[in-house]
Amino acid sequence: MPKSLTEDQVRGYRQNGYVGAVPVLSPEETLRFRAGLEDFEARRGAKLDFPERSKSYLLFDWADAIVHHPAVLDAVEDLIGPDILVYHLTMHIKEPGSDGHIVWHQDDDYFHLAPAEHVTAWVALSDATAATGCMRMIPGLHHEGLLPHMEDPKPDHLIRLGKGIYGRWSDTDGDLVPVPAGSMSLHHTHTPHASGPNLGADRRIGVGVSYIPAHVRPEREPRSSALLVRGEDRFGHFHPETRLKASESADAWAAHAKANDFYMAATGIK
């Protein structure tokens, strides 16, 4: 029996490549985690950007709490088993009224991991609705494996390098997957997905956490790093990361920089 998801949700994930909104955070947690993000932005005097938008769990206590949250991990375990690593995290933030959008793509085009069992938990810290630019997903296409992608970097392409699948689907294709604040969606690494601009009045804040079972390995060298968050890692396919001890400490900044260097080298992102 699943720990958190229903059998229908697990079946739907296997068939369609995604699961819609799953409640995971309390209202108090949602507000506290968002406040942690926005407190850093206020102190920095700028919106969160790279490199802090990547692997944020090695730097901020609120992001560490999300990737280790029992409700998140229970649902992930239902899909990939009990030995779980965080391979990556990206903060997906769309400011209200901005033109920024994410083109159709599959996560594995960036990560190149095998076997293809990586699942992204997309945790909402504000409401992701059709108006604010929630994701669209193409159901069932994950069974086709990795599709051809091309780079098309533009200022309004929020995904790095603008790597995407162009000319196959329109902005209105696929299933809308709204996610209320405090909930998450889950999608397979080969599920094509995209999202439109934020036409709402609030920021659309999503925490995209890439979870993999410990037996998954990199298909390319050099390898990246990963953090064990549940169970055990009997394989050692990645450089091991150490859990955050003190938010924004000197050790945290150093560990975050090192992990990002591994990731950038592994993916070829400049």
Beta strands, then each sheet from edge to edge (+ up, - down):
strand 1: 18-23
strand 2: 84-94
strand 3: 102-105
strand 4: 113-114
strand 5: 119-124
strand 6: 135-137
strand 7: 175-177
strand 8: 183-188
strand 9: 193-195
strand 10: 204-213
strand 11: 217-218
strand 12: 225-230
strand 13: 239-240
sheet 1: 1+ 8- 5+ 10- 2+ 12- 13-
sheet 2: 3+ 9- 6+ 7-
sheet 3: 4+ 11-
end
